[in-house]
Amino acid sequence: MIKFGTDGWRAVISESFTFANVRLVSQAIALWVKEEVGDDVQPLMVVGFDTRFLSDRYAAEVSRVLAANGVQVYLTKSDAPTPVVSYAIVDKRAHGGVMITASHNPPRYNGIKLKAAYGGSATPAQSNRVEAILVDMLAAGREPAIMDYRAALSTGLVQRFDPFPAYQQHLRALVDFDAIGQANLRVVCDAMYGAGRVYLPDLLRNSGSDVVGIRQEMNPGFNGVHPEPIDRYLTPLREKLHLGGWDLGLATDGDADRIGAMTADGVFVTPHLIMALVLRHLVEKRRKQGNVVKTISTTMMLNRLADRYGIVCHETPVGFNHIADLMLTDDVLIGGEESGGISIKGHIPEGDGILMGLLLAEILAVNGKSLATLVDELQADVGPFVYGRHDFKTKRFAKAKLVEALVSDTPDTLAHLPVAKIKTTDGVKYILADDSWLLIRPSGTEPVLRIYAEAHDQATLRQLLDQGETLAAPHLGS
């Protein structure tokens, strides 16, 4: 069964993610976009792809189906990051887009991200409509239309293009490249074999930085690595930094919509810290204004900074689509989630690891300090905070009943601290009197229970994570 999640459809290559199913989904997308624009307008779509196995071929198939339905297609010339493709949708005033990627998921997966005209993920209503069209197609036995690729090129229905120039020009309004250039930074960029392999290193080099790239070569299986820029998958970046002489380590995931970072001595800097550093920089150095939006699993440092600046800190369920909704309707200065998807005012409502990497370089350049020093100063200013997360595979269980039980059985204290507030935005979040918190959240797509916590020291953090497991265990399926 083909089912769209919060950011499109993902499945295992050669099991559900097959050329036949990609063509079916593409036909449904073609009918959807034609329905969106009406009979008097020729739809225009942007199609891109990452470095995964067969991604370029899947993108060509999507383009052939769209063209056969009379949709004008701009297809990237080579692999490109999701935020770059998404920006191209806005730049070309397209009606939407398709990105072939499974983002940070393991190499055996691929996927289709459906993008709306504003450059962010399609709304739930739009994705639901594509699914409904697909169901009707299958019930009627309708086969997808498909056009010969060379014919599509010769008629101009499919045009290959390079999305980099427009994206680079756009970033010049968001990043102080001159400041970065004057700092003579030495940066290691870890692409994790993903689509950020050219973009971030080239942008930094163009600014005047000394850059070395690792894991940049084309490897459709990611060399067996899970392409997620979190500490346990970044050993090569840490080893390179340990050789000495570098100022900063940056990593992007499979489609470069997430950021990871390391200090000069190879200490991982979480997205929580990155978001807080960027917020403080935008307000205190750039004199920018606007609110904050974060997912429920993201640091309280943002709340403390927002209180200081007199701005609103919105909290949403997990998923960048919820952040995007507020970026489209509210005056949002920065929005992001604990997984490393972050965006800022003036950009598209889409996580962008490349932009965040550049902003970190700008922060180092403007302050003339190391990333380690800046993190220490931040922690002294609005912390200290430490963060942890445990994921547990479980049998199927009733998510609503779990939430109801956790709320009704709320303890008076956790880690010897009073429970001050409970939120049920997404799972159950216990906020303690000192701003520490524990979140117990069932996955929305698989039988997995996620337990998150943030505290002021490692001992309390471990205690909260353990207590979260103890609280949840009696209510899980047996």
Secondary structure as GFF3:
##gff-version 3
##sequence-region A 1 478
A	DSSP	beta_strand	9	12	.	.	.	ID=ss1
A	DSSP	alpha_helix	19	37	.	.	.	ID=ss2
A	DSSP	beta_strand	44	49	.	.	.	ID=ss3
A	DSSP	alpha_helix	55	68	.	.	.	ID=ss4
A	DSSP	beta_strand	72	76	.	.	.	ID=ss5
A	DSSP	alpha_helix	82	91	.	.	.	ID=ss6
A	DSSP	beta_strand	96	100	.	.	.	ID=ss7
A	DSSP	beta_strand	109	116	.	.	.	ID=ss8
A	DSSP	alpha_helix	124	140	.	.	.	ID=ss9
A	DSSP	alpha_helix	149	155	.	.	.	ID=ss10
A	DSSP	beta_strand	158	161	.	.	.	ID=ss11
A	DSSP	alpha_helix	164	171	.	.	.	ID=ss12
A	DSSP	alpha_helix	177	183	.	.	.	ID=ss13
A	DSSP	beta_strand	186	190	.	.	.	ID=ss14
A	DSSP	alpha_helix	199	207	.	.	.	ID=ss15
A	DSSP	beta_strand	210	214	.	.	.	ID=ss16
A	DSSP	three_ten_helix	222	224	.	.	.	ID=ss17
A	DSSP	three_ten_helix	231	233	.	.	.	ID=ss18
A	DSSP	alpha_helix	235	242	.	.	.	ID=ss19
A	DSSP	beta_strand	248	252	.	.	.	ID=ss20
A	DSSP	beta_strand	259	262	.	.	.	ID=ss21
A	DSSP	beta_strand	268	269	.	.	.	ID=ss22
A	DSSP	alpha_helix	271	284	.	.	.	ID=ss23
A	DSSP	beta_strand	291	295	.	.	.	ID=ss24
A	DSSP	alpha_helix	301	309	.	.	.	ID=ss25
A	DSSP	beta_strand	313	316	.	.	.	ID=ss26
A	DSSP	alpha_helix	320	329	.	.	.	ID=ss27
A	DSSP	beta_strand	332	336	.	.	.	ID=ss28
A	DSSP	beta_strand	342	344	.	.	.	ID=ss29
A	DSSP	alpha_helix	353	367	.	.	.	ID=ss30
A	DSSP	alpha_helix	371	382	.	.	.	ID=ss31
A	DSSP	beta_strand	386	393	.	.	.	ID=ss32
A	DSSP	alpha_helix	399	408	.	.	.	ID=ss33
A	DSSP	beta_strand	413	414	.	.	.	ID=ss34
A	DSSP	beta_strand	417	423	.	.	.	ID=ss35
A	DSSP	beta_strand	428	432	.	.	.	ID=ss36
A	DSSP	beta_strand	437	442	.	.	.	ID=ss37
A	DSSP	beta_strand	448	455	.	.	.	ID=ss38
A	DSSP	alpha_helix	458	472	.	.	.	ID=ss39
A	DSSP	three_ten_helix	473	475	.	.	.	ID=ss40
###
